[in-house]
Amino acid sequence: IPATVEEIWKKIHEQQGKLATVVAQKDLGEAHDHAFAIRDLVKALPTKVPAEQKAKAEAGAKEITKLAADIDKSAAAKAQKATEANVKKMDEAIVALKAKLQPGEVKK
């Protein structure tokens, strides 16, 4: 797990890219690895963000943890459409979490 919030986001975005790629290639066996990597990175955020953002970070981590499990389940079932939908939900949850944790302007 990287030391700074910025580096964690960078790794999260790298894993999102890998997850999107393996799902697009219908390689669902790999999907859970990337989903769980994202989950673990997001779970590290509450310990790195300022105190006033901790609750938001924890709530986001909880949601993303559930979505990672959903991706794992749908990928294990070889359910391509469901996995794509779950990846989309995870991407949206990550964007929302990043927005909540950034004061002022939202950077993508």
DSSP file with accessible surface (Angstrom, degrees, kcal/mol):
  #  RESIDUE AA STRUCTURE BP1 BP2  ACC     N-H-->O    O-->H-N    N-H-->O    O-->H-N    TCO  KAPPA ALPHA  PHI   PSI    X-CA   Y-CA   Z-CA
    1    1 A I              0   0  125      0, 0.0     7,-0.1     0, 0.0     6,-0.0   0.000 360.0 360.0 360.0 127.6    0.0    0.0    0.0
    2    2 A P        -     0   0   23      0, 0.0     6,-0.1     0, 0.0     0, 0.0  -0.165 360.0-124.0 -62.7 161.7    1.5    3.4   -1.0
    3    3 A A  S    S+     0   0   72      4,-0.0     2,-0.3     5,-0.0     3,-0.0   0.761  85.5  52.6 -80.6 -27.6    2.3    5.9    1.7
    4    4 A T  S  > S-     0   0   61      1,-0.1     4,-2.2    45,-0.0     5,-0.1  -0.785  78.1-123.7-115.7 157.8    0.3    8.9    0.4
    5    5 A V  H  > S+     0   0   40     -2,-0.3     4,-2.6    43,-0.2     5,-0.2   0.911 114.0  54.1 -59.1 -43.3   -3.3    9.4   -0.5
    6    6 A E  H  > S+     0   0  157      1,-0.2     4,-2.0     2,-0.2    -1,-0.2   0.916 109.2  46.6 -59.2 -44.3   -2.2   10.6   -4.0
    7    7 A E  H  > S+     0   0   97      2,-0.2     4,-2.3     1,-0.2    -1,-0.2   0.871 109.8  54.4 -67.7 -35.4   -0.1    7.5   -4.6
    8    8 A I  H  X S+     0   0    0     -4,-2.2     4,-2.8     2,-0.2    -2,-0.2   0.950 108.5  48.8 -62.4 -46.0   -3.1    5.3   -3.4
    9    9 A W  H  X S+     0   0   12     -4,-2.6     4,-2.8     1,-0.2    -2,-0.2   0.902 108.9  53.9 -60.0 -40.0   -5.4    7.0   -6.0
   10   10 A K  H  X S+     0   0  140     -4,-2.0     4,-2.1     1,-0.2    -1,-0.2   0.939 111.6  44.4 -59.6 -45.6   -2.7    6.5   -8.7
   11   11 A K  H  X S+     0   0   92     -4,-2.3     4,-2.6     2,-0.2    -2,-0.2   0.882 110.8  54.4 -66.4 -39.6   -2.6    2.7   -7.9
   12   12 A I  H  X S+     0   0    0     -4,-2.8     4,-2.6     1,-0.2    -2,-0.2   0.950 110.0  47.0 -59.0 -46.6   -6.5    2.6   -7.7
   13   13 A H  H  X S+     0   0   68     -4,-2.8     4,-2.1     1,-0.2    -2,-0.2   0.883 110.4  52.7 -65.5 -36.2   -6.7    4.1  -11.2
   14   14 A E  H  X S+     0   0   73     -4,-2.1     4,-2.1    -5,-0.2    -1,-0.2   0.936 111.8  45.8 -61.3 -46.6   -4.0    1.6  -12.5
   15   15 A Q  H  X S+     0   0   32     -4,-2.6     4,-2.9     1,-0.2    -2,-0.2   0.875 108.8  55.8 -66.0 -36.3   -6.0   -1.3  -11.1
   16   16 A Q  H  X S+     0   0   23     -4,-2.6     4,-2.8     2,-0.2    -1,-0.2   0.916 108.0  49.5 -59.8 -42.9   -9.2    0.1  -12.6
   17   17 A G  H  X S+     0   0   37     -4,-2.1     4,-2.2     2,-0.2    -2,-0.2   0.921 112.6  46.2 -61.5 -44.3   -7.6    0.2  -16.0
   18   18 A K  H  X S+     0   0   98     -4,-2.1     4,-2.6     2,-0.2     5,-0.2   0.903 112.9  50.3 -65.4 -41.7   -6.4   -3.4  -15.6
   19   19 A L  H  X S+     0   0    0     -4,-2.9     4,-2.4     2,-0.2     5,-0.3   0.946 110.7  48.7 -61.9 -47.4   -9.8   -4.5  -14.4
   20   20 A A  H  X S+     0   0   44     -4,-2.8     4,-2.6     1,-0.2    -2,-0.2   0.903 112.2  50.7 -59.6 -40.2  -11.6   -2.8  -17.3
   21   21 A T  H  X S+     0   0   72     -4,-2.2     4,-2.1     2,-0.2    -2,-0.2   0.945 110.9  45.4 -65.2 -49.5   -9.1   -4.5  -19.7
   22   22 A V  H  <>S+     0   0   13     -4,-2.6     5,-3.2     1,-0.2    -1,-0.2   0.898 115.6  47.5 -66.1 -35.4   -9.5   -8.0  -18.4
   23   23 A V  H ><5S+     0   0    5     -4,-2.4     3,-1.9     3,-0.2    -1,-0.2   0.931 110.8  51.2 -69.7 -42.0  -13.3   -7.7  -18.3
   24   24 A A  H 3<5S+     0   0   72     -4,-2.6    -1,-0.2     1,-0.3    -2,-0.2   0.861 110.4  49.7 -61.5 -33.6  -13.4   -6.2  -21.9
   25   25 A Q  T 3<5S-     0   0  131     -4,-2.1    -1,-0.3    -5,-0.2    -2,-0.2   0.334 115.8-120.1 -84.9   4.6  -11.3   -9.2  -23.0
   26   26 A K  T < 5 +     0   0  142     -3,-1.9     2,-1.2     1,-0.2    -3,-0.2   0.772  68.7 141.1  61.1  28.0  -13.8  -11.5  -21.3
   27   27 A D    >>< +     0   0   72     -5,-3.2     3,-1.5    -6,-0.2     4,-0.5  -0.591  16.1 162.9 -96.8  70.2  -11.0  -12.8  -19.0
   28   28 A L  H >>  +     0   0   10     -2,-1.2     4,-0.7     1,-0.3     3,-0.7   0.727  60.7  74.0 -69.4 -19.8  -13.2  -12.9  -15.9
   29   29 A G  H 34 S+     0   0   37      1,-0.2     4,-0.3    -3,-0.2    -1,-0.3   0.804 101.4  44.0 -60.9 -28.3  -10.8  -15.2  -14.1
   30   30 A E  H X> S+     0   0   79     -3,-1.5     4,-1.2     1,-0.1     3,-0.6   0.640  91.8  86.0 -88.9 -16.6   -8.5  -12.2  -13.6
   31   31 A A  H <X S+     0   0    0     -3,-0.7     4,-2.5    -4,-0.5     3,-0.3   0.889  84.4  53.9 -58.0 -42.0  -11.3   -9.8  -12.6
   32   32 A H  H 3X S+     0   0   63     -4,-0.7     4,-2.8     1,-0.2     5,-0.3   0.858 101.5  60.0 -65.4 -32.4  -11.3  -10.6   -8.9
   33   33 A D  H <> S+     0   0   77     -3,-0.6     4,-1.7    -4,-0.3    -1,-0.2   0.937 112.1  38.6 -57.8 -46.7   -7.6  -10.0   -8.5
   34   34 A H  H  X S+     0   0   26     -4,-1.2     4,-2.5    -3,-0.3    -2,-0.2   0.886 114.6  53.6 -73.6 -38.2   -7.9   -6.4   -9.7
   35   35 A A  H  X S+     0   0    0     -4,-2.5     4,-2.5     1,-0.2    -2,-0.2   0.923 112.3  44.8 -61.5 -43.3  -11.2   -5.8   -7.8
   36   36 A F  H  X S+     0   0   44     -4,-2.8     4,-2.7     2,-0.2    -1,-0.2   0.846 109.5  55.5 -73.1 -30.1   -9.7   -7.0   -4.6
   37   37 A A  H  X S+     0   0   26     -4,-1.7     4,-2.2    -5,-0.3    -2,-0.2   0.935 110.2  46.4 -64.2 -43.1   -6.5   -4.9   -5.2
   38   38 A I  H  X S+     0   0    0     -4,-2.5     4,-3.0     2,-0.2     5,-0.3   0.943 111.4  52.3 -62.2 -46.0   -8.8   -1.9   -5.6
   39   39 A R  H  X S+     0   0   59     -4,-2.5     4,-2.6     1,-0.2    -2,-0.2   0.932 110.3  47.6 -55.0 -48.1  -10.7   -2.9   -2.4
   40   40 A D  H  X S+     0   0   71     -4,-2.7     4,-0.8     1,-0.2    -1,-0.2   0.891 112.8  48.3 -64.5 -38.4   -7.4   -3.2   -0.4
   41   41 A L  H >X S+     0   0   14     -4,-2.2     3,-0.9     2,-0.2     4,-0.7   0.933 112.4  48.1 -66.4 -44.0   -6.2    0.2   -1.7
   42   42 A V  H >< S+     0   0    0     -4,-3.0     3,-1.2     1,-0.3    -2,-0.2   0.891 105.7  58.8 -64.9 -37.1   -9.5    1.9   -0.8
   43   43 A K  H 3< S+     0   0  109     -4,-2.6     4,-0.3     1,-0.3    -1,-0.3   0.738 101.2  56.9 -63.7 -22.1   -9.5    0.3    2.6
   44   44 A A  H XX S+     0   0   13     -3,-0.9     3,-0.9    -4,-0.8     4,-0.5   0.701  87.7  80.0 -80.5 -19.5   -6.2    2.0    3.3
   45   45 A L  H XX S+     0   0    0     -3,-1.2     4,-2.0    -4,-0.7     3,-2.0   0.889  81.4  60.7 -58.7 -45.0   -7.6    5.5    2.6
   46   46 A P  H 34 S+     0   0   11      0, 0.0    -1,-0.2     0, 0.0    -2,-0.1   0.827 105.1  50.5 -56.3 -28.2   -9.3    6.1    6.0
   47   47 A T  H <4 S+     0   0  105     -3,-0.9    -2,-0.2    -4,-0.3    -3,-0.1   0.637 116.5  41.3 -82.0 -11.8   -5.9    5.8    7.7
   48   48 A K  H << S+     0   0   83     -3,-2.0   -43,-0.2    -4,-0.5    -1,-0.2   0.639  96.5  84.1-108.5 -21.9   -4.3    8.3    5.3
   49   49 A V  S  < S-     0   0   15     -4,-2.0     5,-0.1     1,-0.1    52,-0.0  -0.425  91.9 -83.0 -82.9 162.0   -7.0   11.0    4.9
   50   50 A P    >>  -     0   0   64      0, 0.0     3,-2.2     0, 0.0     4,-0.6  -0.251  46.9-106.4 -58.8 152.0   -7.5   14.0    7.3
   51   51 A A  G >4 S+     0   0   84      1,-0.3     3,-1.2     2,-0.2     4,-0.5   0.841 118.3  58.3 -51.2 -41.0   -9.6   13.2   10.3
   52   52 A E  G 34 S+     0   0  151      1,-0.3    -1,-0.3     2,-0.1     4,-0.2   0.667 109.0  46.3 -69.3 -13.2  -12.7   15.1    9.1
   53   53 A Q  G <> S+     0   0   26     -3,-2.2     4,-2.5     1,-0.1    -1,-0.3   0.507  85.6  94.3-102.0  -5.0  -12.7   12.9    5.9
   54   54 A K  H <X S+     0   0   86     -3,-1.2     4,-2.8    -4,-0.6     5,-0.2   0.898  83.4  49.6 -57.2 -46.1  -12.3    9.6    7.7
   55   55 A A  H  > S+     0   0   71     -4,-0.5     4,-2.5     1,-0.2    -1,-0.2   0.913 112.5  47.8 -62.4 -41.9  -16.0    8.7    7.9
   56   56 A K  H  > S+     0   0  102     -4,-0.2     4,-2.5     2,-0.2    -1,-0.2   0.912 112.7  49.3 -63.8 -41.5  -16.5    9.4    4.2
   57   57 A A  H  X S+     0   0    0     -4,-2.5     4,-2.5     1,-0.2    -2,-0.2   0.909 112.0  48.3 -65.2 -41.0  -13.5    7.3    3.4
   58   58 A E  H  X S+     0   0   92     -4,-2.8     4,-2.3    -5,-0.2    -2,-0.2   0.909 111.3  49.6 -66.2 -41.3  -14.7    4.4    5.5
   59   59 A A  H  X S+     0   0   57     -4,-2.5     4,-2.2     2,-0.2    -2,-0.2   0.925 113.2  47.0 -63.3 -43.5  -18.2    4.6    4.0
   60   60 A G  H  X S+     0   0    2     -4,-2.5     4,-2.7     1,-0.2     5,-0.2   0.907 110.8  51.9 -63.9 -40.5  -16.7    4.6    0.5
   61   61 A A  H  X S+     0   0    7     -4,-2.5     4,-2.6     1,-0.2    -2,-0.2   0.906 108.4  51.7 -63.5 -38.7  -14.4    1.7    1.4
   62   62 A K  H  X S+     0   0  168     -4,-2.3     4,-1.9     2,-0.2    -1,-0.2   0.934 112.1  45.6 -63.4 -45.8  -17.4   -0.3    2.7
   63   63 A E  H  X S+     0   0   94     -4,-2.2     4,-2.3     1,-0.2    -2,-0.2   0.929 114.5  47.4 -63.8 -43.8  -19.3    0.2   -0.5
   64   64 A I  H  X S+     0   0    1     -4,-2.7     4,-2.6     1,-0.2    -2,-0.2   0.872 107.7  56.6 -70.1 -32.4  -16.3   -0.6   -2.7
   65   65 A T  H  X S+     0   0   38     -4,-2.6     4,-1.9    -5,-0.2    -1,-0.2   0.931 108.9  47.1 -61.8 -42.8  -15.6   -3.7   -0.6
   66   66 A K  H  X S+     0   0  124     -4,-1.9     4,-2.3     1,-0.2    -2,-0.2   0.921 111.8  50.2 -64.8 -42.6  -19.2   -4.9   -1.4
   67   67 A L  H  X S+     0   0    9     -4,-2.3     4,-2.6     2,-0.2    -2,-0.2   0.876 106.8  54.6 -65.7 -36.0  -18.7   -4.1   -5.1
   68   68 A A  H  X S+     0   0    0     -4,-2.6     4,-2.5     2,-0.2    -1,-0.2   0.921 109.3  48.3 -62.5 -41.1  -15.4   -6.1   -5.2
   69   69 A A  H  X S+     0   0   36     -4,-1.9     4,-2.7     2,-0.2    -2,-0.2   0.898 110.3  51.8 -64.9 -39.3  -17.3   -9.1   -3.7
   70   70 A D  H  X S+     0   0   28     -4,-2.3     4,-2.8     2,-0.2     5,-0.3   0.910 110.1  48.7 -62.7 -41.9  -20.0   -8.6   -6.4
   71   71 A I  H  X S+     0   0    0     -4,-2.6     4,-2.8     2,-0.2     5,-0.3   0.927 110.8  51.0 -63.3 -43.4  -17.4   -8.5   -9.1
   72   72 A D  H  X S+     0   0   52     -4,-2.5     4,-2.5     1,-0.2    -2,-0.2   0.940 113.1  45.4 -58.8 -46.7  -15.8  -11.7   -7.7
   73   73 A K  H  X S+     0   0  138     -4,-2.7     4,-1.8     2,-0.2    -2,-0.2   0.934 116.0  43.7 -64.4 -48.6  -19.2  -13.5   -7.6
   74   74 A S  H  <>S+     0   0   11     -4,-2.8     5,-2.8     1,-0.2     9,-0.2   0.896 115.6  48.9 -68.4 -35.4  -20.3  -12.4  -11.1
   75   75 A A  H ><5S+     0   0    1     -4,-2.8     3,-1.7    -5,-0.3    -2,-0.2   0.919 109.6  51.6 -68.5 -41.7  -16.8  -13.2  -12.6
   76   76 A A  H 3<5S+     0   0   73     -4,-2.5    -1,-0.2    -5,-0.3    -2,-0.2   0.855 109.0  51.4 -62.7 -32.5  -16.7  -16.6  -10.9
   77   77 A A  T 3<5S-     0   0   75     -4,-1.8    -1,-0.3    -5,-0.2    -2,-0.2   0.413 113.5-123.0 -82.4   1.4  -20.1  -17.3  -12.4
   78   78 A K  T < 5 +     0   0  149     -3,-1.7     2,-1.2     1,-0.2    -3,-0.2   0.820  57.2 156.1  58.7  32.9  -18.7  -16.3  -15.9
   79   79 A A     >< -     0   0   36     -5,-2.8     4,-2.5     1,-0.2    -1,-0.2  -0.745  18.6-178.9 -93.0  91.5  -21.5  -13.7  -16.0
   80   80 A Q  H  > S+     0   0   32     -2,-1.2     4,-2.8     1,-0.2     5,-0.2   0.938  77.8  45.5 -58.6 -52.1  -20.0  -11.1  -18.4
   81   81 A K  H  > S+     0   0  165      1,-0.2     4,-2.4     2,-0.2    -1,-0.2   0.913 114.7  48.0 -62.1 -43.8  -22.8   -8.6  -18.4
   82   82 A A  H  > S+     0   0   44      2,-0.2     4,-2.6     1,-0.2    -1,-0.2   0.906 112.3  49.9 -63.9 -39.7  -23.2   -8.7  -14.6
   83   83 A T  H  X S+     0   0    0     -4,-2.5     4,-2.8    -9,-0.2    -2,-0.2   0.933 110.0  50.2 -65.4 -43.5  -19.5   -8.3  -14.2
   84   84 A E  H  X S+     0   0   72     -4,-2.8     4,-2.4     1,-0.2    -2,-0.2   0.916 111.7  48.9 -59.6 -42.4  -19.4   -5.3  -16.6
   85   85 A A  H  X S+     0   0   45     -4,-2.4     4,-2.4     1,-0.2    -2,-0.2   0.912 111.9  48.6 -64.4 -40.8  -22.3   -3.8  -14.6
   86   86 A N  H  X S+     0   0   17     -4,-2.6     4,-2.4     2,-0.2    -2,-0.2   0.886 110.1  51.0 -67.2 -38.0  -20.5   -4.4  -11.3
   87   87 A V  H  X S+     0   0    9     -4,-2.8     4,-2.9     2,-0.2    -1,-0.2   0.922 109.9  50.8 -64.2 -41.6  -17.3   -2.8  -12.7
   88   88 A K  H  X S+     0   0  126     -4,-2.4     4,-2.5     1,-0.2    -2,-0.2   0.930 110.4  49.2 -61.7 -43.4  -19.3    0.2  -13.8
   89   89 A K  H  X S+     0   0  104     -4,-2.4     4,-2.4     1,-0.2    -1,-0.2   0.900 111.5  49.4 -62.3 -40.7  -20.8    0.5  -10.3
   90   90 A M  H  X S+     0   0    0     -4,-2.4     4,-2.6     2,-0.2    -2,-0.2   0.928 109.7  50.9 -65.0 -43.4  -17.3    0.2   -8.8
   91   91 A D  H  X S+     0   0   49     -4,-2.9     4,-2.5     1,-0.2    -2,-0.2   0.924 112.1  47.5 -58.6 -44.0  -16.0    2.9  -11.2
   92   92 A E  H  X S+     0   0   99     -4,-2.5     4,-2.7     1,-0.2    -1,-0.2   0.898 111.0  51.0 -64.3 -40.0  -18.8    5.2  -10.2
   93   93 A A  H  X S+     0   0    5     -4,-2.4     4,-2.6     2,-0.2    -1,-0.2   0.893 110.6  49.5 -65.3 -37.5  -18.3    4.5   -6.5
   94   94 A I  H  X S+     0   0    0     -4,-2.6     4,-2.9     2,-0.2     5,-0.2   0.931 111.5  47.8 -67.6 -44.3  -14.6    5.4   -6.9
   95   95 A V  H  X S+     0   0   61     -4,-2.5     4,-2.4     1,-0.2    -2,-0.2   0.932 113.9  48.1 -61.0 -44.4  -15.3    8.6   -8.7
   96   96 A A  H  X S+     0   0   42     -4,-2.7     4,-2.3     2,-0.2    -2,-0.2   0.919 112.7  48.0 -63.5 -42.8  -17.9    9.5   -6.0
   97   97 A L  H  X S+     0   0    2     -4,-2.6     4,-2.0     2,-0.2    -2,-0.2   0.938 111.0  50.2 -64.4 -44.3  -15.5    8.7   -3.2
   98   98 A K  H  X S+     0   0   25     -4,-2.9     4,-0.6     1,-0.2    -1,-0.2   0.913 110.5  50.6 -60.8 -41.2  -12.7   10.7   -4.8
   99   99 A A  H >< S+     0   0   37     -4,-2.4     3,-0.9     1,-0.2    -1,-0.2   0.914 110.0  50.0 -62.7 -42.3  -15.1   13.7   -5.2
  100  100 A K  H 3< S+     0   0   98     -4,-2.3    -1,-0.2     1,-0.2    -2,-0.2   0.823 112.1  48.3 -65.3 -31.9  -16.1   13.4   -1.5
  101  101 A L  H 3< S+     0   0    9     -4,-2.0    -1,-0.2    -5,-0.2    -2,-0.2   0.480  97.0  81.4 -90.0  -3.3  -12.5   13.3   -0.4
  102  102 A Q  S << S-     0   0   41     -3,-0.9     2,-0.1    -4,-0.6    -1,-0.1  -0.902  72.8-141.1-108.8 116.8  -11.3   16.3   -2.4
  103  103 A P  S    S-     0   0  112      0, 0.0     2,-0.2     0, 0.0    -2,-0.1  -0.459  71.3 -14.4 -68.2 142.7  -11.9   19.7   -1.1
  104  104 A G  S    S+     0   0   74     -2,-0.1    -2,-0.1     2,-0.0     2,-0.0  -0.427 122.1  32.9  71.6-129.0  -12.9   22.2   -3.9
  105  105 A E  S    S-     0   0  169     -2,-0.2     2,-0.6     1,-0.1     0, 0.0  -0.303  74.5-130.4 -71.2 143.4  -12.3   21.1   -7.4
  106  106 A V        -     0   0   73     -2,-0.0     2,-0.4    -6,-0.0    -7,-0.1  -0.810  20.8-160.8 -94.4 124.0  -12.6   17.5   -8.4
  107  107 A K              0   0  129     -2,-0.6    -5,-0.0    -9,-0.1     0, 0.0  -0.849 360.0 360.0-103.2 141.5   -9.7   16.1  -10.4
  108  108 A K              0   0  198     -2,-0.4   -13,-0.0    -9,-0.0    -2,-0.0  -0.737 360.0 360.0 -98.6 360.0  -10.0   13.0  -12.5
